[in-house]
């Protein structure tokens, strides 16, 4: 199947620029459904707001499921301070230092937004001696609104309330050297690859050996994105999610990362070895890795009692849960492994 670099980048940019912190994914799901409608894809919605698209295969008795998640890190308004600044409660697993200095949007109940910036209270070095040493935590970090509002009452008059969602500016950039920089590449890079695969299969009419479900989940960052609504015929469950890069890791930004184990334990041995064999057979650059502080929708499904073989692979993402980066080579390799996998036989052991 031919790789369309520009189409993949355009779709990825579209996805990352739609705010979708966990719990506030309605808008991005509308966009995904529009694409699926344009491609005449069969799909259904779950009560939790996920989308499951299906392509019928030659064998309809044993199914595959591929999942990627569109929910991202974010925050909610915890408190409106007497100064008019906002105190935050984080959504997802990350540290306050990862969002210091970031522009943000506050999503009001009426559907409109107001802008602001996430800063330390003690940011001004000409005033605060501890500007560089004070803890980056919920007590010191706050949102500076781009409004003339200097009290809690004035902020409330703008329509902001406790419980409003806060999303972060993704700052998407694609360089001439092939790098893609943006927040929320975890896991919108994988979502773009899944949607591209689905579109290409619909356009080409290429027949799959097994009925395959494309599960776009929307609660992965808070632990339960793809743990329900799994069709009972599903034999293999693949989470397509980012490879973790850092000291002691094998993953990089240029290959597809196949995870053998994360904090939930080992992934299914036979299915993982099948992915490795496919990468070797199709000459796809890959790394096998272990992610020490990580869980996926596949491990959430296993924890919920799903009787499936489960595995995890995806593009390598640098600086996960911060301002992330990958390379077009990694997207291409992950996309190639996706296609090789859906055209392959099921694992028997």
N, C-alpha and C positions, 0 to 999 in steps of 0.2 A: 504494500500500500504506500502510495507516494506521500512523503512528508511535506506539508505546507507550512514553512517557517513563518511567513508573514501573517497568515490567517491565525496561526496559533498565538502569536504575539498580540495581535489585535484583540482576540478573545480574552487573553489573559489580562490585558490592560483594562478592558471593559469590566471584567469581574472584580479586579482589585479596587477599582474606583467606585464601586457600589458599596457603601457602608453596610457591614453585616456582622456586628459583634454578636456572640452567642446570646440568643434571646430576642434578637431584633433582625431577623433574616427575611422578612416578608418581601422586601423590595428585590433582593437578589433572586429569590425563588420565582418571582414574577418574570424576571428576565430569562431565567433558565427555562421556564415553561414556554415563553414566547419562542425561544430557539427550538425547543422540541416540537412545537406546533409547526414552525416553518419547515422542519425536516420530516413532518408527518410521522413522528415517533409515537409509539404507544407508551403511555405513562399513567401513573396514579400518584395521588398525594396521600401521605400518612397524616394521622391526627396530630403528630408532633411537628408537622410542616415540612417534612422531607419529601423529595421527589424520587420515585423509582420508575425508571424507563426500562422497557424490555424489548429485546430483539429475539424473535423466535428462531430456534436452531433446528437442525436436522433431528437431533434427539431431544424430545421435549419431556422426557421422564426424569433426567438428571440435569440440574441447572448449575450455572456459575453465577456468582455475584461479585461485581466490582464496586468499590465505594471510594468516594473522595468527599471531603467536607468543605463547605463554603462559609461556615461560621468562623469568626476570627476572635482574636483578643479584643478587648475593649474595656469599658468602665461604665459605672452608673453614678449619678449624683447622689452622694451620701448625705451631704449637709450643705446648706447655704450659709456661709459665714457672715457675721455682722458687717464685715468689710465689703461684702458683695462677691468675694471669691468663692469658688466651689471646692468642697472636699469630695474626694473620689473613693469609690469602692471598686476594686479591680474585678474584671470578668475574664477568667482564664488564668493560666499559670505563667506569670511573668513578674518581673521586678519593676519598681517605680523608676529606677535609673534608666530603663529601656525606653521610657517615653518622656524623659526630661527634655524640655525645649521643643516638644512636638506640637504642631498646630492640630486643632481638633474641632469637631462639631458636636453641639449639644442638640439632641433630637427631641423636640418638644411634643407634647401630646397632640397638638393640632396638625402634626406632620411637617411643620417647618423647622428650620435649624437656625442656630446662632453659632458664630465662630468664637474661638478662644485659643489660648496657648497654655500648655501644661508646664508649670515652672515650680521651682523651689520658692517657698515664701522668702527665704534669705538669699535671693538671687543677686541682688545689687552688691557687688564687692566693695563699693565705696561706702557702704553703710554697715554691712554685716561681716564681722571678722570671721565667722564660721561658714561663709558662703560655700567654701570648698569641702568642708569637713562634716557639716551637719548631715544627719541621717536622711537618706532619700526614702521616706516612708509616708504613710497616710496622714501623719500629723504635720509634715512640713511641705508636702507637695500639694499644689492647688491649681485650679484653672483660673486664669486671668481672662475675663470676658472682653470681647471687643465691643463693649457698650458702655455708655455713661451710666453706670449703676453702681452705687457705692454703699448699699445696705441690702440686707436680706429682703426687705419689702420692695425695693426698687428692682431687684432681680426677679422676684415673684411677679411683679407687674409686667415683666417681659414674657411671662409664660413658662418660666423654668421652675421645675419642682423636683423634690427628692424622688428618685426612681427613674428620672429621665436617663436615656442611654447617651453615652459619649463614644464617638468613633474617632479614630486617628487618621491623619492625612497619610495616605499610602506613599506618596512621592514616587510614583512609578517612573522608571527611566530604563531605556534600552540603549546600550552603547554600541558604537561601530565595531568594537572588538568582541561582541557577542554576549556580553554580560547583561543580566536583567536585575535591576535593583528595585526593591519595593518592600513595604510592609505587606504582610498577609500572603506572601508566596506559599506559606503554610496555611491552607492547603489549596489555594486557588490555582497554583501551577498544575497540580495533579487534576483538579476539576477541569481545567481547560483541556488537558490531554484526554480525559475521559470523554468529554463532550465532542472533541474533534474526532475521536475514534468512532463514536456513535454516528456522527454525521457522515463520515466517510463510508461506513458500512451501509448506511441507508442509501447514499448516493450510488455506490458501486453495486449494490445488490449482492455482494459477496456473502455466501451462505456460511453461517457458523455451525460447527459440529454439535454444539449444545446451546439450548436457550440460555441467554445471558442477560442479567439484570444490571443496570447502571444506577446505583443508589447514591444520590447526592444528599448527604446528610447535613444537618444544621445544628447539631449540639455536641460535636466531638470535643471541642475545647473544654467542655464542662463534664465530659465523661460518659455520655450515653447516646451519642449520635446514631450509630448504626446497630444498636443492640436489640432491635425489635423489627417486626414486619418483614422478616426474612422468609421468603417463600419456602414451603416445606420440602420442595424438591431440590433445594440447594445442597450441592455436595461440596463445593469449593467456594471459599469466601476470601477475596483479596482486598486488602486495604491498600489503596494507592495514596501514599503520603510521603512526606519529606524524609530524606536521609540526613542524619545528624552529623555535623562536621565539627571537629575540634581535636584537641590533644588526645592521642591514643586511638583516634578513629580512623577507619580505612576509607570512609566515604569522602568524596570530593565533589566539586561543582561541575565536573565534566563527564561523569558516568552515571549510570543508574545504580542506586544503592539497594541491595537486597538484604533485608534484616533477618538474621537468624534467631535473635533473642532481644527482648527489651525488658522493662521492669516487670512485665506481666509473666515472663518466662519464655521458653523457647517456642518458636512458631513450628507448624507441622513440618516434620523432617522431610517426608516424601515430597510435599508440595514445594518446599523451599529448594530441594535438590532438583526438582523439575524445572523451576525457574532458572536455576544456574545452568542446567543442561541446554535450555532454550537459548540463553544468552551466548553460550559457547557455539551452539549450532548455527546461529544467525549472525555470529561475529559482532555482537553487541557489547560495547565496553561496559563493564560492571565492576562493582565491589561488593563483597559480602561483609556485613558489619553487625555489631551489637550496640544497641542504644541504651545507655544505663538509666536515663531518667525520661522515660517515654512510654506512652500507651497509645493504642490505635483503636479505630472502630472495630477492627477484627478481634482484638483482644477483649474489647467490651462485649462483643457478641458471644465469645467463648465464655466470658464471665457470667453472662445472662443465661447460659445453658444451651446455646446453639450447638447442634450436633453436625459440625462441618469441619473440613480441613481448612486451616486458615494460614495465610501468609501475608507478607508486607513488603512492598517495594515502592520506589519513587525517585524523583530527582533529588540530587544532593543540594541542600540549602544551607548556605553560610549564615551565621549569626541568627539562628532561629529565635523567634519571639522578640526580635529587635528589628533593626532596619536590615532586611534580609537581602541575599544575593544568590543567584545561580547563573549558569551559562547555558546558552542555546544548545550546546552539545549534550548537556545532561537531560534537557527536555526531549531532545531527539532520541537519545538512548532509551529513556523511560517510555516514550511513545512507541518505539520499535518493539520493546519487550511486551508492552500491552497487546499489540497486534499479534505477535508471535504466540502469546499465551492464549488468547481467545480462539485462535485457529488450531490449537494443539488438542490432543486427547486428554481426558481426565486422568488424574493419578489414581492408580489402583491400590496402592499400599500406603 
